[in-house]
Amino acid sequence: MIEAEWWDYDDADELFDAVASDIEFIIDSALDARGDALIALPGGPVAAPVYARLAKARLNWKRVTILPTDDRLVAPTDAASNTGMLAKAFLPIGARVIPLIGDAKAAYRKAGLDADERLGAMKWPLDLAWLIVDADGGTGSLVVSPDLDAAMTAPAKAIGLMPADGDVGRVTLTRATLMAARTLLVAARGVAAKTALEAAIEAGAKATAPAGRLLAGTELAIDIHWAA
């Protein structure tokens, strides 16, 4: 069983405030300790209000590098692009945003290989990986897929993945990359997501939900933020 502490909030605004505050503290601590910070952040509707709050933080953003935890094979101008979302929130305040997608028209496996090659030159590990768990127990692009086993076991930094539902191809940071982070933060919204996450944690490596397989065996102490 992993070591996880749950933080339950009365409403979504409290959750957004708490997550933004935690991320600010983690970045500030990394800047104090090493002079720079490397973090991986998700996209989606839960993330957007957190970034609006975080962008107001008085940090040395020029020393902060941000990666998406995952992204779809779309142009950064596309509404579905996590890179585009992060760029809109953080480029104006001076942070560096590194895309996972180099060529949105590339085959997804080739896109994953290209991303892994580009990321290899960066200064690892991540200071923070923030994950949002969905109602089906998926997180980011770590969803039910023929490529999920590779994403969970590959030593690469990033890998291409095609969801089983036939959605657009994606590139995701691998389990090895995410679980090597100095700090892991998890958030979920809604009763279904909480139920799925609790079941995934209980099942661990035997979980059918990707979040359970991802978190199983980690030695990191994890804070889980949840609101209905």
Residue frames as a rotation matrix with the C-alpha (Angstrom) as fourth column:
MET 1
0.580 0.815 0.000 0.00
0.815 -0.580 0.000 0.00
0.000 0.000 -1.000 0.00
ILE 2
-0.223 -0.667 0.711 1.35
0.600 -0.669 -0.440 3.40
0.769 0.329 0.549 -0.91
GLU 3
-0.444 0.016 -0.896 1.69
0.802 -0.440 -0.405 6.23
-0.401 -0.898 0.182 1.59
ALA 4
-0.534 0.356 0.767 -1.01
0.459 -0.639 0.617 8.74
0.710 0.682 0.178 0.68
GLU 5
-0.701 0.354 -0.619 -2.65
0.474 -0.418 -0.775 11.54
-0.533 -0.836 0.125 2.63
TRP 6
-0.218 0.741 0.635 -6.09
0.886 -0.122 0.447 12.67
0.409 0.660 -0.630 1.49
TRP 7
-0.879 0.062 -0.472 -7.14
0.161 -0.894 -0.417 16.30
-0.448 -0.443 0.776 1.67
ASP 8
-0.290 0.872 0.394 -10.90
0.945 0.196 0.260 16.76
0.150 0.448 -0.881 1.21
TYR 9
-0.988 -0.076 -0.132 -12.39
0.087 -0.993 -0.084 20.18
-0.124 -0.095 0.988 0.49
ASP 10
-0.306 0.942 -0.139 -15.87
0.246 -0.063 -0.967 21.62
-0.920 -0.330 -0.212 0.79
ASP 11
0.810 0.573 -0.125 -15.84
0.041 -0.267 -0.963 23.01
-0.585 0.775 -0.240 -2.72
ALA 12
0.642 -0.540 0.545 -13.76
0.756 0.326 -0.568 23.21
0.129 0.776 0.617 -5.89
ASP 13
0.686 -0.385 0.617 -12.39
-0.173 -0.910 -0.376 26.69
0.706 0.151 -0.691 -5.14
GLU 14
0.697 -0.443 0.564 -10.78
-0.624 0.013 0.781 25.41
-0.353 -0.897 -0.268 -1.96
LEU 15
0.637 -0.459 0.620 -9.17
0.493 0.860 0.130 22.57
-0.593 0.223 0.774 -3.91
PHE 16
0.660 -0.383 0.647 -7.86
0.556 -0.331 -0.763 24.95
0.506 0.863 -0.006 -6.58
ASP 17
0.727 -0.377 0.574 -6.42
-0.556 -0.814 0.169 27.26
0.404 -0.443 -0.801 -3.92
ALA 18
0.687 -0.438 0.579 -4.73
-0.358 0.489 0.795 24.39
-0.632 -0.754 0.179 -2.08
VAL 19
0.621 -0.462 0.633 -3.18
0.714 0.667 -0.214 22.83
-0.323 0.585 0.744 -5.18
ALA 20
0.671 -0.374 0.640 -1.90
0.235 -0.712 -0.662 26.18
0.703 0.595 -0.390 -6.43
SER 21
0.717 -0.391 0.576 -0.40
-0.691 -0.500 0.521 26.89
0.085 -0.772 -0.629 -3.00
ASP 22
0.672 -0.464 0.577 1.31
0.070 0.815 0.575 23.49
-0.737 -0.346 0.580 -2.91
ILE 23
0.613 -0.442 0.655 2.78
0.783 0.228 -0.579 23.93
0.107 0.868 0.485 -6.39
GLU 24
0.721 -0.345 0.601 4.02
-0.213 -0.936 -0.281 27.41
0.659 0.075 -0.748 -5.51
PHE 25
0.703 -0.450 0.551 5.74
-0.609 0.020 0.793 26.03
-0.368 -0.893 -0.260 -2.41
ILE 26
0.633 -0.456 0.625 7.36
0.464 0.870 0.165 23.18
-0.619 0.186 0.763 -4.35
ILE 27
0.636 -0.396 0.663 8.68
0.570 -0.338 -0.749 25.54
0.521 0.854 0.011 -7.04
ASP 28
0.720 -0.341 0.604 9.96
-0.515 -0.846 0.136 28.01
0.465 -0.409 -0.785 -4.46
SER 29
0.705 -0.457 0.542 11.73
-0.308 0.491 0.815 25.21
-0.638 -0.742 0.205 -2.55
ALA 30
0.604 -0.480 0.636 13.38
0.753 0.604 -0.261 23.93
-0.259 0.637 0.726 -5.74
LEU 31
0.661 -0.349 0.665 14.56
0.199 -0.773 -0.603 27.43
0.724 0.530 -0.441 -6.63
ASP 32
0.724 -0.383 0.573 16.04
-0.689 -0.442 0.575 27.87
0.033 -0.811 -0.584 -3.16
ALA 33
0.628 -0.440 0.641 17.74
-0.079 0.784 0.616 24.46
-0.774 -0.437 0.458 -3.23
ARG 34
0.058 -0.585 0.809 19.01
0.748 0.562 0.353 24.27
-0.662 0.584 0.470 -6.82
GLY 35
-0.608 -0.345 -0.715 18.44
-0.040 -0.886 0.462 27.61
-0.793 0.309 0.525 -8.50
ASP 36
-0.660 0.481 -0.577 15.91
-0.709 -0.144 0.690 26.28
0.249 0.865 0.436 -10.99
ALA 37
-0.322 0.644 0.694 12.81
-0.388 0.579 -0.717 24.10
-0.863 -0.501 0.063 -11.15
LEU 38
-0.826 0.135 -0.547 11.54
-0.469 0.372 0.801 21.48
0.312 0.918 -0.244 -13.58
ILE 39
-0.525 0.731 0.436 7.88
-0.329 0.298 -0.896 20.54
-0.785 -0.614 0.084 -13.24
ALA 40
-0.943 0.333 -0.019 5.34
0.134 0.429 0.893 18.51
0.306 0.839 -0.449 -15.22
LEU 41
-0.651 0.753 -0.094 1.75
-0.345 -0.405 -0.847 19.72
-0.676 -0.519 0.523 -15.27
PRO 42
-0.538 0.535 0.652 -1.48
0.725 0.688 0.034 18.35
-0.430 0.491 -0.758 -16.77
GLY 43
-0.902 0.401 0.157 -4.15
-0.217 -0.738 0.639 19.94
0.372 0.543 0.753 -18.90
GLY 44
-0.456 0.821 -0.345 -7.89
0.684 0.571 0.454 19.92
0.569 -0.029 -0.822 -18.51
PRO 45
0.221 0.700 0.679 -10.68
0.100 -0.709 0.699 21.78
0.970 -0.086 -0.226 -16.71
VAL 46
0.836 0.006 -0.548 -9.40
0.545 0.098 0.832 21.04
0.059 -0.995 0.079 -13.20
ALA 47
-0.083 -0.989 -0.119 -5.98
0.981 -0.102 0.166 22.43
-0.176 -0.103 0.979 -14.06
ALA 48
-0.091 0.014 0.996 -7.08
0.658 -0.750 0.070 25.71
0.747 0.662 0.059 -15.68
PRO 49
0.784 0.419 0.459 -8.26
-0.007 -0.732 0.681 27.52
0.621 -0.537 -0.571 -12.50
VAL 50
0.703 -0.637 -0.315 -5.16
0.574 0.248 0.781 26.30
-0.419 -0.730 0.540 -10.65
TYR 51
-0.192 -0.835 0.515 -2.94
0.980 -0.185 0.066 27.90
0.041 0.518 0.855 -13.29
ALA 52
0.302 0.378 0.875 -4.86
0.355 -0.897 0.264 31.17
0.885 0.231 -0.405 -13.13
ARG 53
0.999 0.044 0.022 -4.05
-0.008 -0.297 0.955 31.30
0.048 -0.954 -0.296 -9.41
LEU 54
0.488 -0.873 0.005 -0.48
0.719 0.405 0.564 30.07
-0.494 -0.272 0.826 -9.76
ALA 55
0.105 -0.443 0.890 0.37
0.860 -0.409 -0.305 32.68
0.500 0.797 0.338 -12.42
LYS 56
0.721 0.211 0.660 -0.09
-0.071 -0.925 0.374 35.35
0.690 -0.316 -0.652 -9.74
ALA 57
0.826 -0.437 -0.355 2.64
0.522 0.359 0.774 33.85
-0.211 -0.824 0.525 -7.55
ARG 58
0.789 -0.613 -0.043 5.72
-0.612 -0.777 -0.143 35.99
0.054 0.139 -0.989 -7.03
LEU 59
0.607 -0.604 0.516 8.32
0.309 0.778 0.547 33.49
-0.732 -0.173 0.659 -8.16
ASN 60
-0.211 -0.736 -0.644 11.40
-0.620 -0.408 0.670 33.75
-0.755 0.541 -0.370 -10.36
TRP 61
0.666 0.655 0.358 9.53
-0.161 0.594 -0.788 32.24
-0.729 0.467 0.501 -13.27
LYS 62
0.582 -0.505 -0.637 12.48
-0.791 -0.170 -0.588 32.68
0.189 0.846 -0.498 -15.61
ARG 63
-0.561 -0.802 0.203 14.15
-0.827 0.533 -0.178 29.83
0.034 -0.268 -0.963 -13.70
VAL 64
-0.167 0.617 0.769 11.12
-0.362 0.688 -0.629 27.52
-0.917 -0.383 0.109 -14.05
THR 65
-0.784 -0.052 -0.619 10.76
-0.604 0.297 0.740 24.96
0.145 0.953 -0.264 -16.86
ILE 66
-0.125 0.865 0.486 7.34
-0.603 0.323 -0.730 23.39
-0.788 -0.384 0.481 -17.42
LEU 67
-0.955 -0.065 -0.289 6.52
-0.265 0.624 0.736 20.22
0.132 0.779 -0.613 -19.34
PRO 68
0.171 0.985 -0.003 3.06
-0.945 0.165 0.282 18.82
0.278 -0.046 0.960 -20.01
THR 69
-0.198 -0.170 0.965 2.64
-0.568 0.822 0.028 15.43
-0.799 -0.543 -0.260 -18.35
ASP 70
-0.406 0.147 0.902 1.12
0.661 0.729 0.178 14.38
-0.631 0.668 -0.393 -21.68
ASP 71
-0.366 0.341 -0.866 -0.30
-0.528 -0.842 -0.109 15.87
-0.766 0.417 0.489 -24.85
ARG 72
0.524 0.595 0.609 -2.40
0.294 0.544 -0.786 15.04
-0.799 0.591 0.110 -27.86
LEU 73
-0.546 -0.690 0.476 -0.98
0.667 -0.015 0.745 15.03
-0.507 0.724 0.468 -31.37
VAL 74
0.612 0.692 0.383 -2.47
0.790 -0.554 -0.261 18.38
0.032 0.462 -0.886 -32.25
ALA 75
-0.116 -0.621 0.775 -1.04
0.478 -0.719 -0.505 21.81
0.870 0.312 0.380 -32.99
PRO 76
-0.733 -0.230 -0.640 -0.33
0.680 -0.233 -0.695 24.02
0.011 -0.945 0.327 -29.95
THR 77
-0.886 0.461 0.055 -3.04
-0.450 -0.882 0.142 26.39
0.114 0.102 0.988 -31.17
ASP 78
-0.312 0.788 -0.530 -5.64
0.051 0.571 0.819 23.61
0.949 0.229 -0.219 -30.88
ALA 79
0.211 0.496 0.843 -7.98
-0.806 -0.399 0.437 23.85
0.553 -0.771 0.316 -27.89
ALA 80
0.964 0.185 -0.192 -7.05
-0.078 0.884 0.461 20.26
0.255 -0.429 0.866 -26.97
SER 81
0.214 -0.972 -0.101 -3.31
0.267 0.157 -0.951 21.03
0.940 0.177 0.293 -26.70
ASN 82
0.762 -0.037 -0.647 -1.93
0.647 -0.005 0.762 20.90
-0.032 -0.999 0.020 -23.16
THR 83
-0.361 -0.933 0.014 1.19
0.923 -0.355 0.147 22.70
-0.132 0.066 0.989 -24.36
GLY 84
-0.392 0.292 0.873 -0.98
0.389 -0.807 0.445 25.53
0.834 0.514 0.202 -25.66
MET 85
0.702 0.705 -0.098 -2.81
0.334 -0.205 0.920 25.74
0.629 -0.679 -0.379 -22.35
LEU 86
0.462 -0.615 -0.639 0.43
0.823 0.027 0.568 25.89
-0.332 -0.788 0.519 -20.37
ALA 87
-0.535 -0.683 0.498 1.99
0.827 -0.544 0.142 28.40
0.174 0.487 0.856 -22.76
LYS 88
0.047 0.651 0.758 -1.00
0.312 -0.730 0.608 30.71
0.949 0.208 -0.238 -22.44
ALA 89
0.893 0.365 -0.263 -0.79
0.328 -0.126 0.936 30.61
0.308 -0.922 -0.232 -18.64
PHE 90
0.686 -0.654 -0.319 2.95
0.469 0.061 0.881 30.74
-0.557 -0.754 0.349 -18.07
LEU 91
-0.022 -0.726 0.688 4.86
0.982 -0.145 -0.122 32.19
0.188 0.672 0.716 -21.04
PRO 92
0.468 0.227 0.854 3.62
0.277 -0.955 0.103 35.74
0.839 0.189 -0.510 -20.31
ILE 93
0.950 -0.124 0.286 5.19
-0.311 -0.395 0.864 35.61
0.006 -0.910 -0.413 -16.83
GLY 94
0.289 -0.950 -0.120 8.55
-0.953 -0.274 -0.130 34.34
0.090 0.152 -0.984 -18.09
ALA 95
0.210 -0.204 0.956 8.45
-0.382 0.883 0.272 30.56
-0.900 -0.422 0.107 -17.54
ARG 96
-0.612 -0.436 -0.659 9.85
-0.788 0.265 0.556 28.20
-0.068 0.860 -0.506 -20.12
VAL 97
0.358 0.781 0.513 7.29
-0.556 0.619 -0.555 25.76
-0.750 -0.087 0.655 -21.57
ILE 98
-0.705 -0.677 -0.210 8.69
-0.620 0.445 0.646 22.72
-0.345 0.586 -0.734 -23.39
PRO 99
0.323 0.888 -0.326 6.29
-0.944 0.278 -0.177 20.88
-0.067 0.365 0.929 -25.73
LEU 100
-0.103 -0.267 0.958 6.16
-0.192 0.951 0.244 17.11
-0.976 -0.158 -0.150 -26.01
ILE 101
0.569 0.435 0.698 4.82
0.585 0.384 -0.715 17.34
-0.579 0.815 -0.036 -29.56
GLY 102
-0.472 -0.781 -0.409 7.30
0.116 -0.515 0.849 18.35
-0.874 0.354 0.334 -32.24
ASP 103
-0.891 0.220 -0.397 5.26
-0.432 -0.141 0.891 17.45
0.140 0.965 0.221 -35.32
ALA 104
-0.316 0.862 0.397 1.51
-0.649 0.109 -0.753 17.08
-0.692 -0.495 0.525 -34.85
LYS 105
0.507 0.504 -0.699 1.29
-0.862 0.319 -0.394 15.12
0.024 0.802 0.596 -38.12
ALA 106
-0.549 -0.799 -0.247 3.80
-0.766 0.599 -0.235 12.46
0.335 0.061 -0.940 -37.04
ALA 107
0.200 0.498 -0.844 2.73
0.011 0.860 0.510 8.88
0.980 -0.111 0.167 -36.31
TYR 108
0.815 0.249 0.523 2.23
-0.435 -0.334 0.836 8.60
0.383 -0.909 -0.164 -32.57
ARG 109
0.814 -0.572 -0.103 5.07
0.534 0.665 0.523 6.14
-0.231 -0.480 0.846 -31.96
LYS 110
0.011 -0.808 0.589 7.48
0.836 -0.316 -0.449 8.34
0.549 0.497 0.672 -33.93
ALA 111
0.356 0.191 0.915 6.26
-0.179 -0.947 0.267 11.37
0.917 -0.258 -0.302 -31.99
GLY 112
0.996 0.022 0.089 7.04
-0.092 0.235 0.968 9.54
0.000 -0.972 0.236 -28.75
LEU 113
0.445 -0.892 0.077 10.55
0.892 0.450 0.048 8.62
-0.078 0.047 0.996 -29.88
ASP 114
-0.014 -0.420 0.907 11.20
0.500 -0.789 -0.358 12.21
0.866 0.449 0.221 -30.95
ALA 115
0.683 0.330 0.651 9.97
-0.352 -0.632 0.690 13.54
0.639 -0.701 -0.316 -27.61
ASP 116
0.927 -0.354 -0.121 12.16
0.316 0.570 0.758 11.09
-0.200 -0.741 0.641 -25.70
GLU 117
0.142 -0.919 0.367 15.22
0.947 0.019 -0.319 12.18
0.287 0.393 0.874 -27.67
ARG 118
0.081 -0.070 0.994 14.57
0.096 -0.992 -0.078 15.88
0.992 0.102 -0.074 -27.04
LEU 119
0.837 0.352 0.419 13.93
-0.351 -0.243 0.904 15.37
0.421 -0.904 -0.080 -23.34
GLY 120
0.698 -0.582 -0.417 17.10
0.651 0.758 0.032 13.36
0.298 -0.294 0.908 -22.84
ALA 121
-0.243 -0.866 0.437 19.24
0.576 -0.492 -0.653 16.50
0.781 0.093 0.618 -22.69
MET 122
0.362 0.463 0.809 17.23
-0.309 -0.759 0.573 18.07
0.880 -0.457 -0.131 -19.87
LYS 123
-0.706 -0.626 0.331 18.22
-0.454 0.042 -0.890 18.21
0.543 -0.778 -0.314 -16.21
TRP 124
0.314 0.832 -0.457 16.35
-0.173 0.524 0.834 15.43
0.934 -0.182 0.308 -14.39
PRO 125
-0.599 0.796 0.086 14.54
0.799 0.586 0.135 14.45
0.057 0.149 -0.987 -12.20
LEU 126
-0.018 0.731 0.682 11.33
0.268 -0.654 0.708 16.45
0.963 0.195 -0.184 -12.11
ASP 127
-0.944 -0.178 0.276 10.87
-0.189 -0.392 -0.900 18.57
0.269 -0.902 0.337 -9.01
LEU 128
-0.423 0.872 0.246 7.13
-0.443 0.038 -0.896 17.98
-0.791 -0.488 0.370 -9.30
ALA 129
-0.914 0.395 -0.095 4.74
0.080 0.404 0.911 15.76
0.398 0.825 -0.401 -11.23
TRP 130
-0.592 0.796 0.124 1.10
-0.540 -0.277 -0.795 16.76
-0.598 -0.538 0.594 -10.85
LEU 131
-0.949 0.302 -0.089 -1.50
0.163 0.712 0.683 14.18
0.270 0.633 -0.725 -11.88
ILE 132
-0.412 0.899 0.148 -5.28
-0.873 -0.343 -0.347 14.45
-0.261 -0.272 0.926 -12.17
VAL 133
-0.961 0.100 0.256 -7.20
0.120 0.991 0.066 11.18
-0.247 0.094 -0.964 -11.90
ASP 134
-0.598 0.769 -0.228 -10.43
-0.690 -0.348 0.634 10.80
0.408 0.537 0.739 -13.86
ALA 135
0.148 0.806 0.573 -13.62
-0.955 0.267 -0.129 8.90
-0.257 -0.528 0.810 -13.03
ASP 136
0.887 0.160 -0.434 -12.40
-0.326 0.881 -0.343 5.83
0.327 0.445 0.833 -14.93
GLY 137
0.776 -0.620 0.116 -9.09
0.176 0.389 0.905 5.71
-0.606 -0.681 0.410 -13.05
GLY 138
0.386 -0.663 0.641 -7.04
0.862 0.011 -0.507 7.10
0.329 0.748 0.576 -15.91
THR 139
0.518 -0.273 -0.811 -4.64
0.336 -0.807 0.486 9.99
-0.787 -0.524 -0.326 -15.51
GLY 140
-0.167 -0.537 -0.827 -3.53
-0.597 -0.613 0.518 12.22
-0.785 0.580 -0.218 -18.35
SER 141
0.180 0.163 -0.970 -2.83
-0.947 0.295 -0.126 10.02
0.265 0.941 0.208 -21.37
LEU 142
-0.919 -0.394 0.007 -2.22
-0.373 0.866 -0.332 6.97
0.125 -0.308 -0.943 -19.20
VAL 143
0.034 0.995 0.091 -5.52
-0.922 0.067 -0.382 5.39
-0.387 -0.071 0.919 -20.19
VAL 144
0.300 0.141 0.943 -6.66
0.058 0.984 -0.166 2.00
-0.952 0.105 0.288 -21.43
SER 145
0.576 -0.256 -0.776 -4.55
-0.804 -0.347 -0.483 1.38
-0.145 0.902 -0.406 -24.52
PRO 146
0.936 -0.328 -0.124 -2.54
0.268 0.896 -0.355 -1.35
0.227 0.299 0.927 -26.28
ASP 147
0.148 -0.934 0.325 0.47
0.180 -0.298 -0.937 0.86
0.972 0.197 0.124 -25.52
LEU 148
0.738 0.210 0.641 -0.19
-0.499 -0.470 0.728 1.22
0.455 -0.857 -0.242 -21.79
ASP 149
0.893 -0.441 -0.090 2.18
0.412 0.720 0.558 -1.58
-0.181 -0.535 0.825 -20.74
ALA 150
0.123 -0.885 0.448 5.02
0.854 -0.135 -0.502 0.11
0.505 0.445 0.740 -22.59
ALA 151
0.201 0.011 0.980 4.23
-0.161 -0.986 0.044 3.45
0.966 -0.167 -0.196 -20.95
MET 152
0.904 0.209 0.372 4.32
-0.395 0.079 0.915 1.73
0.162 -0.975 0.154 -17.55
THR 153
0.800 -0.561 0.213 7.54
0.356 0.730 0.583 -0.24
-0.482 -0.391 0.784 -18.09
ALA 154
0.607 -0.596 0.526 9.70
0.581 -0.119 -0.805 1.60
0.542 0.794 0.274 -20.63
PRO 155
0.062 -0.671 -0.739 12.88
0.906 -0.274 0.324 3.25
-0.420 -0.689 0.590 -19.32
ALA 156
-0.415 -0.191 0.890 12.35
0.730 -0.653 0.200 6.10
0.543 0.732 0.411 -21.80
LYS 157
-0.940 0.089 -0.328 11.41
0.131 -0.796 -0.591 9.61
-0.314 -0.599 0.737 -20.67
ALA 158
-0.177 0.901 -0.397 8.40
-0.717 -0.394 -0.575 9.76
-0.674 0.183 0.715 -23.01
ILE 159
-0.858 -0.019 0.512 6.47
0.252 0.854 0.455 7.41
-0.446 0.520 -0.728 -25.25
GLY 160
-0.683 0.663 -0.306 3.71
-0.675 -0.412 0.612 7.52
0.280 0.625 0.729 -27.86
LEU 161
-0.830 0.496 0.255 0.33
0.201 0.693 -0.693 6.04
-0.521 -0.524 -0.674 -27.00
MET 162
-0.719 0.687 -0.109 -2.97
-0.367 -0.241 0.899 5.46
0.591 0.686 0.425 -28.81
PRO 163
-0.543 0.575 0.612 -6.07
-0.707 0.080 -0.702 5.24
-0.453 -0.814 0.364 -26.60
ALA 164
-0.842 0.235 0.487 -8.21
0.316 0.945 0.090 2.14
-0.438 0.229 -0.869 -27.06
ASP 165
0.137 0.977 -0.162 -11.21
0.410 -0.205 -0.889 4.31
-0.902 0.056 -0.429 -27.93
GLY 166
0.084 -0.166 0.983 -9.50
0.995 0.060 -0.075 5.40
-0.047 0.984 0.170 -31.15
ASP 167
0.873 0.143 -0.466 -9.01
0.212 -0.972 0.098 8.99
-0.439 -0.184 -0.879 -30.04
VAL 168
0.783 -0.622 -0.001 -6.13
-0.352 -0.442 -0.825 11.03
0.513 0.646 -0.565 -31.47
GLY 169
0.364 -0.748 -0.555 -2.63
0.659 0.628 -0.415 9.73
0.659 -0.214 0.721 -30.75
ARG 170
0.959 -0.015 0.282 -0.77
-0.211 -0.700 0.682 11.08
0.188 -0.714 -0.675 -27.74
VAL 171
-0.059 -0.971 -0.230 2.65
0.172 0.218 -0.961 11.43
0.983 -0.096 0.155 -26.19
THR 172
0.898 0.392 0.198 3.06
-0.149 -0.153 0.977 10.93
0.413 -0.907 -0.079 -22.45
LEU 173
-0.176 -0.874 0.453 5.80
-0.918 -0.019 -0.395 10.99
0.354 -0.485 -0.799 -19.88
THR 174
-0.076 0.086 -0.993 6.40
-0.057 0.994 0.091 7.42
0.995 0.063 -0.071 -18.78
ARG 175
0.899 0.378 -0.220 5.84
0.144 0.220 0.965 5.92
0.413 -0.899 0.143 -15.36
ALA 176
0.214 -0.906 -0.365 9.61
0.965 0.254 -0.065 5.83
0.152 -0.339 0.929 -14.86
THR 177
-0.550 -0.418 0.723 9.81
0.417 -0.888 -0.196 9.58
0.723 0.193 0.663 -15.42
LEU 178
0.212 0.750 0.626 6.78
-0.292 -0.563 0.773 10.51
0.933 -0.347 0.100 -13.33
MET 179
0.913 0.205 -0.353 7.63
0.221 0.480 0.849 8.26
0.344 -0.853 0.392 -10.39
ALA 180
-0.015 -0.979 -0.205 11.21
0.945 0.053 -0.323 9.55
0.327 -0.199 0.924 -10.28
ALA 181
0.189 0.149 0.971 9.93
0.082 -0.987 0.135 13.05
0.979 0.055 -0.199 -9.45
ARG 182
-0.848 -0.530 0.010 11.01
0.078 -0.144 -0.986 14.57
0.524 -0.836 0.164 -6.17
THR 183
-0.722 0.690 0.058 7.38
-0.272 -0.205 -0.940 15.35
-0.637 -0.694 0.335 -5.35
LEU 184
-0.829 0.554 0.076 4.14
0.362 0.428 0.828 13.79
0.426 0.714 -0.556 -6.59
LEU 185
-0.745 0.658 -0.107 0.84
-0.377 -0.548 -0.747 15.61
-0.550 -0.516 0.656 -6.29
VAL 186
-0.827 0.540 0.156 -2.52
0.512 0.609 0.606 14.02
0.232 0.581 -0.780 -7.16
ALA 187
-0.723 0.679 -0.126 -5.93
-0.515 -0.652 -0.556 15.66
-0.460 -0.337 0.822 -7.56
ALA 188
-0.809 0.575 0.121 -9.40
0.534 0.634 0.559 14.34
0.244 0.517 -0.820 -8.32
ARG 189
-0.762 0.646 0.036 -12.87
-0.626 -0.722 -0.294 15.82
-0.164 -0.247 0.955 -8.60
GLY 190
0.047 0.914 -0.403 -16.18
-0.865 0.239 0.442 14.08
0.500 0.327 0.802 -8.10
VAL 191
0.350 0.189 0.918 -17.34
-0.770 0.616 0.166 11.02
-0.534 -0.765 0.361 -6.18
ALA 192
0.998 0.062 0.026 -16.69
-0.035 0.805 -0.592 8.69
-0.057 0.589 0.806 -9.12
ALA 193
0.416 -0.909 0.002 -13.07
-0.284 -0.133 -0.950 9.81
0.864 0.395 -0.314 -9.42
LYS 194
-0.084 -0.421 0.903 -12.50
-0.989 -0.078 -0.129 9.40
0.125 -0.904 -0.410 -5.69
THR 195
0.645 0.414 0.642 -14.01
-0.513 0.857 -0.037 5.91
-0.566 -0.306 0.765 -5.74
ALA 196
0.938 -0.316 -0.144 -11.90
0.040 0.510 -0.859 4.92
0.345 0.800 0.490 -8.74
LEU 197
0.148 -0.945 0.292 -8.73
-0.556 -0.323 -0.766 6.27
0.818 -0.049 -0.573 -7.17
GLU 198
0.090 -0.055 0.994 -9.35
-0.964 0.245 0.101 4.56
-0.249 -0.968 -0.031 -3.82
ALA 199
0.871 0.286 0.400 -9.97
-0.195 0.947 -0.254 1.25
-0.452 0.143 0.880 -5.59
ALA 200
0.767 -0.629 -0.129 -6.89
-0.068 0.120 -0.990 1.70
0.638 0.768 0.050 -7.78
ILE 201
-0.033 -0.790 0.612 -4.66
-0.863 -0.287 -0.417 2.40
0.505 -0.542 -0.672 -4.78
GLU 202
0.333 0.247 0.910 -6.08
-0.774 0.622 0.115 -0.62
-0.538 -0.743 0.398 -2.93
ALA 203
0.970 0.099 0.221 -5.46
0.038 0.840 -0.542 -2.92
-0.239 0.534 0.811 -5.91
GLY 204
0.244 -0.956 -0.162 -1.99
-0.326 -0.238 0.915 -1.53
-0.914 -0.170 -0.369 -6.57
ALA 205
-0.653 -0.650 -0.388 -0.05
-0.589 0.115 0.800 -3.31
-0.475 0.751 -0.458 -9.30
LYS 206
-0.783 0.424 0.455 -3.03
0.520 0.848 0.105 -5.62
-0.342 0.319 -0.884 -9.92
ALA 207
-0.129 0.782 -0.609 -5.33
-0.022 -0.617 -0.787 -2.68
-0.991 -0.088 0.097 -10.67
THR 208
0.034 0.222 0.974 -7.06
0.970 0.228 -0.086 -2.51
-0.241 0.948 -0.208 -14.02
ALA 209
0.955 0.297 -0.029 -7.18
0.288 -0.943 -0.167 1.28
-0.077 0.151 -0.985 -13.67
PRO 210
0.382 -0.864 0.328 -4.01
0.459 -0.130 -0.879 2.96
0.802 0.486 0.347 -14.98
ALA 211
0.355 -0.249 0.901 -3.70
-0.629 -0.776 0.034 5.15
0.691 -0.579 -0.432 -11.87
GLY 212
0.890 0.005 0.457 -3.33
-0.377 0.572 0.729 2.08
-0.258 -0.820 0.510 -9.67
ARG 213
0.716 -0.659 0.230 -0.57
0.697 0.651 -0.301 0.63
0.048 0.376 0.925 -11.81
LEU 214
0.366 -0.578 0.729 1.13
0.137 -0.742 -0.657 4.00
0.921 0.340 -0.192 -11.99
LEU 215
0.354 -0.152 0.923 1.23
-0.780 -0.593 0.202 4.60
0.516 -0.791 -0.329 -8.24
ALA 216
0.988 0.098 -0.117 1.88
-0.025 0.863 0.505 1.01
0.150 -0.496 0.855 -7.14
GLY 217
0.530 -0.818 -0.221 5.16
0.840 0.542 0.009 0.56
0.113 -0.190 0.975 -5.34
THR 218
0.236 -0.478 0.846 6.12
0.141 -0.845 -0.516 4.22
0.962 0.241 -0.132 -5.24
GLU 219
-0.168 -0.400 -0.901 8.12
0.954 0.166 -0.252 5.24
0.250 -0.901 0.353 -2.19
LEU 220
-0.799 -0.071 0.597 6.99
0.065 -0.997 -0.031 8.85
0.598 0.014 0.801 -2.46
ALA 221
-0.558 0.685 -0.469 4.62
0.585 -0.077 -0.808 10.25
-0.589 -0.725 -0.357 0.14
ILE 222
-0.739 0.340 0.581 1.66
0.489 -0.323 0.811 11.47
0.463 0.883 0.072 -1.90
ASP 223
-0.695 0.615 -0.372 -0.80
-0.068 -0.572 -0.817 14.24
-0.716 -0.543 0.440 -1.13
ILE 224
-0.690 0.573 0.442 -4.18
0.678 0.299 0.672 13.65
0.252 0.763 -0.595 -2.77
HIS 225
-0.849 0.418 -0.324 -6.49
-0.237 -0.848 -0.474 16.67
-0.473 -0.326 0.819 -3.08
TRP 226
-0.730 0.657 0.185 -10.19
0.621 0.526 0.581 15.99
0.284 0.539 -0.793 -3.66
ALA 227
-0.723 0.660 -0.203 -13.44
-0.393 -0.635 -0.665 17.91
-0.568 -0.401 0.719 -3.88
ALA 228
-0.170 0.767 0.619 -16.89
0.518 0.604 -0.606 16.82
-0.839 0.218 -0.499 -5.02
